[in-house]
């Protein structure tokens, strides 16, 4: 092989590769859609600045004015240092605001590994429950108080259901009001406290594995009433919860005797309880609580009272079923919306 001589007086051409040392994004917007075109996540007001240390590594800082997850869960003022290398994408110190509260966390992903596995840990406090529920599509004013808690998880970015982890959550200064199932029970039992529960304790512990969230323990305590629950919530929304409603002797003494006899003594001194189940789905939960509390005979009477004549069985149960399917259910997913509240009749005075 021969090389032709260059014409006299001309310099040989040299290939020049561009070198990028710094990348900046100012006030950017990014939207991620699923296969049907529905919003998965939206990022607005994105500021990103990074120094490129080599062709395969960068470090910088990211700020996002607002993150929207399916238009139901919102993070504001998110920021974190960011590091990228072939074996890891890391947000080492995440901070953000959600429903007036604070969120802190860590996220790391292995982008070059099959299925892009990730790990994350998050803690939060002073999150307004009312605002969080309203953003998720629930009724405003039903649940009030401040949420705090944490969770740790790992999974695969290519498989949303391949998630494992655990967490806990607490509601401080909690209040539950005008919840139609509790309102109905309060009127039947003549217990005004059920119209608006002031919670001394509201805690939940849970863990999750692919396709399923297990509620290890849910505890709600007001001065005279305790509610506990445990069971599973599938990723498709299916509920299977075993629950217990306990009342103290003062409340039990106010009950009509046939109803009072349905509550049995428990290990906790001064309290009696009744067990019930929660089934159905997150969007339409169902429960046998009313039947368990008032008994089958009175429950059948209520069905007739709310539903009409016996020769129209398909319609006669609709009113009570609507009330009985309004039981609250715990859920980690931001898409889970609580049932809507209805107007509350004047409560029956306690004797």
N, C-alpha and C positions, 0 to 999 in steps of 0.2 A: 504494500500500500504506500502510496506517495502522497505527500502534502504539497499542494500548490503554494508557491510563494505568494505572499501578499503584495499587492501593488506598492511600489515605492512611495513613501511618504504617508501611508495610512496605518494607523495603530490597529492591532488586532482587537476585535470585539470581545468583551468579557461579560458573561452572564451575571446579572445582579439580582439576588433574591431579596424581596422586601422583608423587613424585620419589624414586627409590631411589639412595642414595649408597653403600651398602655391602651386600655379600652374603657370607654365611659358611655353610659346610657343615662339620659336625663328625661324624667317625666314620661317614661314609656308605659304602654299598656299591653298586656298579654292575656289572651283568652284560650282556654283549653276546653274542647267539646268532646262528648262521647260519640260513639258510632251513629247515634240517632240525631246528632246535632244539638243535644241538650247541654247546658252549661255544667261543666264539672268544677272548674276553678277559674276565677278571674283575678288578675293582678293589675291594679291601677296606681299611677304615680310612682313608677319604679325608677329608682336612682341606683346605678351600679357603677362602681369604679374599681378597677383592678390593675395591678402591676403584673406583667407577664414575666416570670422569672426564667422560663425556658419554653421550648416548643411544646412541652407537655405538662407544665405546671403554672398555676397562677394563684395569686392571693389578692384579696380585696375586701370591700365592704358593700353590703346590699341594704337598701332601704325601700320599703313598699308602703305607700300611703294607706292602701286598703286591699285586703285579700277576701274574696267572696267564694265560699264553698257551696255550690249548688244554690246560691241565693238564699241560703238559710242560716249559715254560720259565717260570721264576719270577724276578721282580725284587722285592727287598725295600728298604724305606726310600727309596723314590723321592721326590725333591723337585726343584722348579725354580721360578724366577720365571716368570710367565705374562703374556703381553700379547695383547690382542685388539683389532683394528681391522677395519673392513670388508674390507680387502685382505690381512690376514694374521692368523694365529693362531700365536704363537711361544712355544716353551719354550726359553729362551735358554741355560740353564745346568743341564742335567739331571745329577743324580748319583743313584746307586743301588748296591745290593749284589746280586750274583748268585753263588751257589755260593761264598760266603765271599770273593769277589773284589770289585773296584770297577769301576764303569762310569760314564763321563762322556760327555755328548753334547749335541747340539743338534737341534732339530726345528722346522720352519716349514711351514705349510700356507696356501694361498690359498683360503679357504672360499667366496668369492664367484665364483671363476673356474670355468669349466666343467671337470668331472671332479676339481675340488679337488686340483690338483697339490701335491706336497710335496717337501722335501729334508731329509736328515738326515745326520749324521755321528756316529760313536760310536767310542770307544776303551775298552779294558778291560785289566785286568791282575790277576794273582794269583787267577784263577778256577780252582777245583778241578775238574779234568777228570773225576775219578771221580764226584763229586756231580752234575755237569752231565749226564753220560751216564746215571746212574741216574735222575735226574728225567725224562729224555727216554724212559725205558723200557728202557734198555740194562742189561747185566749189571754188577753192582757188582764193583769190583776188577779189571776187565779193563784199564782204562787209568788210569794215575796220573800226576800232575804238575800243573803250573800253567800255565794258558793266558793268553796276552796277544796283543793285536792291535788292529786297527781296521778300519772300513769306512765308505764314503761311498756314498749312494744317493739316487736321486730316482725319483718315480713318480706314480701317480694313486690317490687313495683309493678311487675307484669301480672300479678294475681291479687286483686283487692281482697279476696277472701282468705288468703294465706297469711293471716295475722294472728300472732300469739302475744300474750302479755297480761298485765294485771294493773289494777288501779283502785283508788278509793276517792270518795267525794263526800263532802259535808255541807249542810245548809245551816248557816248561822242566822239568828234572829228570824227564823222561818215562820211563815204564815200561809196557810192554805184556806181559801175562802170561796164561797159560792160555787162549790163543786157539786154538780147536780145529784150524783149518787149519795154523797154525804148529806146534802140538803134533804133529800127524800128520807134517808135514815133518821136524820135529826127530827123530822116532823113525825115520823111513825113512832119513834122512841121517846119523843118529847125531850130531846137533849140539845139544848141550844149550842153547846160547845162544838157540835158537828157542823154547825153553819159556818164557823170560822175557827180553824185549829191554830192555836199559837204553839209552835213547836219548841220544846225545850231541847230536843235532840232530833237530828235528821242526818243519818249516816248511811252510806252504802259502800260495800266492798265487793269487787267483782274481778273475774279473770276471763280471758277470751282465748279461743283457739280457732282454727279454720272453720268458718261458718257458724260459730256459736259463741254467745256471751253467757257466762254463768254468773248469776247474781248470788254470791255467797251469803250475803246478809244485807237486808234493808231494814232499818230501824227508824220509826217515827214515833216520838213521844211528846204528848202534850200533858198538862197537869193531871188529867184524869183518864186519858185514853192512850193505849199503846198499839201500834200496828207494826207487825214484822212480816217479812216475805223473803222467799228464796226460790230459785228455779233457773230457768233458761230463757234466753231471747235469741232466736235464730236470726241470721243475717237477712233472711227473707221476711222478718217481722213476726214470725210465729212465737206466741207466748205460752209458757208452761210454768206457772208460779203457784207455789203453796204458801198460803198466807194465814195470819192469825190476827184477830181483833180482840184486844183485851181491855176491859173497863174495870175501874175500881169499885169498891163496895158502895160508895156514895151514889155513883151513877147507876149501878145495878139495882140499888134499892128503889130507884124511881121508876123502874120498868114495870109494865103490865106483867102479872105473874107468868102467864104462858110463855112470854118472851124471855123473862128473867130465867126461867128454867132451862132455856137453850144454852146458857152460858155455864161452863163448868170451871171448877177451881183449878188453878195452875200453881206451879211452884213459887211464883212471886207472891209474897204475902199481901193479902188485901185485894187481889185481882182475880177476875174470872174471865174466861175467853171463849171464843168460838172460832173454828177453822173454816176456811173457804178457799176456793181456787180461782185463779185468773187464767183465762185461755184466750182464744181468738188470735188477733194480730195487733200490732202496735196501732195501726190506723183504726181498727175496730175491735178493741178488747171486749171480753165478756167475763161475767163473774156470777157465781151463785150466792153472793154475800147476802142479798136481801132474803132469799129463800132460807138460808141458814139462820139468819137472825130472827125472822118472824115466824118461821115454820112453814111447812108445805100448805097447810090449810089457809093461813092468812095470806100467804103468797098467791095462792089460787084466787082468793077473794080480790086481791089487788089487781091481778090480771083481768078479772071480770070488770072491776070498777073502772080501770083505765081503758079497757079494750072494747067493751060493748057486749053484745049478745053472744051466746054460746054457739049459735048456728053460723057464725062468721069467724071460725077459728084462726084464719090467716091474718085477720086484722085485729083481733081482740088483744093479742100480745104485743102489738107494736109499741105502744107507749111505754110499757114496763121494760121491754127489751131495749128500747132506746136508752132508758135510764140505766139499766143493768149493764149495758155495754160501754158505759162511760167511766169505767174504773181507770184510775191513773196507773201507768206502767213505767218502770225504769228503762232507760235506753241510753248508750254511749254515742248513738249515731246522731249527728246534727240534723238529720232529716226527720227525726221522730217528732211529731206534733201532738200535743196534748189535746183531748177532746174539748169542744167549745163549751163554755159555760152558758147556762140559760138563766132567765130572770128568776130570782128567788122570791117565793111568796113569804109573807111575814111569818117568822118562826113561831111555833107554838110555845107558849111560856112553860117553863119547867115548874113542876108542882113544888 
